[in-house]
């Protein structure tokens, strides 16, 4: 995606996403209904990594002080560095 415009590459997860991604330093972070947090290159759309939560992620991740925070629908809150 182009910074500030949302234009560019698109990826689709098997479970849908939890809303708009958190974009930090060229990486888009989004939760998915398939139980993963995905890190995607915001320019190319290429998957960098996936973090399994074991439950769908319905909320938009938040980033603060070098830590990405998210919660899954089973009530678990994660802090990913």
C-alpha positions in Angstrom: 0.0 0.0 0.0 1.2 3.5 -0.6 1.7 5.4 2.6 -1.2 7.6 3.4 -3.3 6.5 0.4 -4.0 2.8 0.9 -3.4 2.2 -2.8 -1.2 -0.7 -4.0 -0.9 -4.3 -3.3 -3.7 -6.3 -1.6 -3.6 -9.6 0.2 -6.4 -11.8 1.4 -6.3 -14.0 4.4 -8.5 -17.0 4.8 -10.5 -15.6 7.7 -10.9 -11.9 6.7 -9.2 -9.1 8.5 -9.9 -7.3 11.7 -10.2 -3.9 10.0 -7.6 -1.4 8.9 -4.0 -2.3 9.5 -1.6 -0.6 11.8 1.2 0.6 9.5 4.7 1.2 11.0 7.9 1.7 9.1 6.6 0.3 5.9 5.0 -2.8 7.5 1.3 -3.3 7.7 0.1 -5.4 10.7 -3.4 -6.8 10.6 -5.3 -9.5 12.5 -7.3 -12.1 10.8 -10.3 -14.3 11.4 -8.0 -17.3 10.8 -6.3 -16.7 14.2 -3.1 -15.0 13.0 -1.5 -11.6 13.2 0.1 -10.8 9.8 3.0 -8.5 9.0 2.9 -7.5 5.4 5.2 -5.3 3.4 3.2 -2.1 2.8 4.7 -1.5 -0.6 4.7 -5.0 -2.2 2.0 -6.8 -0.2 4.4 -9.6 0.5 3.9 -11.5 3.7 6.8 -11.0 6.1 5.6 -13.3 8.9 2.5 -14.6 10.8 2.0 -14.8 14.5 -0.6 -17.5 15.6 -3.0 -16.5 18.3 -5.2 -19.6 18.3 -8.3 -17.5 18.1 -9.6 -15.0 15.5 -8.2 -11.4 15.8 -11.1 -9.0 15.4 -9.5 -5.8 16.7 -7.1 -3.4 14.9 -3.5 -3.7 16.4 -2.0 -0.8 18.2 1.7 0.2 18.1 3.5 2.1 20.9 7.1 2.3 22.0 8.3 -0.5 19.7 5.6 -3.0 20.8 2.6 -4.1 18.8 -0.5 -4.8 20.9 -3.5 -6.9 19.8 -6.2 -9.0 21.3 -8.0 -12.1 20.0 -11.7 -12.8 20.4 -11.0 -15.3 23.3 -9.9 -12.3 25.4 -6.2 -12.8 25.3 -4.1 -9.7 24.8 -0.7 -10.0 23.1 2.4 -7.7 23.1 4.6 -8.5 20.1 8.1 -7.1 19.8 
